[in-house]
């Protein structure tokens, strides 16, 4: 039987293809933590990347937000060729790395924050997906940042194209953490059973949905229904904290973590908005302990990337 991801060393994860990574996550039974980081902001520790910091606190998977695959930038990363950016980060952290790409088929219906302004290298195009796969990315997440205007229809259409272009090379994740600039897809309309079915039919390996308690109307029961729908198709689910609550107090984080566990999450996501660039480190640790205890948390934190 394949190893559980939470028990894997860096060398185990480096040797995984798409199918092996998915199986290792499934085998972990809801004890995989994914942390989103931004590389274009000032790192919290100055000369250490936010991704390295998140990994040191227990993150199993690293997700790069605002990462432009045409002009890759991760502040505090050692000098390297642009096309080697992801591979160098994987070497430093010993973790699988993913990238957010944003499918936009119409202008945003709301005013967006300039911080999230969409560059060409962040758009969910087939060219960018292939470029990301060539850079060594392990998984792609089709989602939307605040105010961008990403609809579920656009995600579905893009999934079909990505399945044909890179579906055999990378894990395809899809969903939204919030309305992402489409007010008509807010609250319980962020993701419906019909959306889950459409994403799965189009090639999604992992369905992403808001964590209970992070978006109005998203309860544990509601999330559980959507997750069970994905599980019925032998696919995985990722609950996401993408509403800046990754910067809340640790008690709130623990409550969200247990709600996600009860809902059936395979992967637990923490966003990048502690201050700016990653979740608060104490919340990464607290979330990890809540879903898998201190033994697995310290094991992940202590294990050398040279193993």
Secondary structure, 3 states (H helix, E strand, C coil): CCCCHHHCCHHHHHCCCHHHHHHHHHHCCCCEEEEEEECCCCCCCCCCCHHHHHHHCCCCEEEEECCCCCCCCCCCCCCCCHHHHHHHHHHHHCCEEEEEEECCCCCCCCCCCHHHCCCHHHECCHHHHHHHHHCCCCEEEECCCCCCCCCHHHHHHHHHHHHHHHCCCCEEEEECCCCCCCHHHCHHHCCCHHHHHHHHHHCCCEEEEECCCCCCCCCHHHHHHHHHHHHCCCCEEEEEECCCHHHCCHHHHHHHHHHHHHHCCCEEEECCECCCCECCHHHHHHHHHHHHHHHHHHHHHHCCCCC
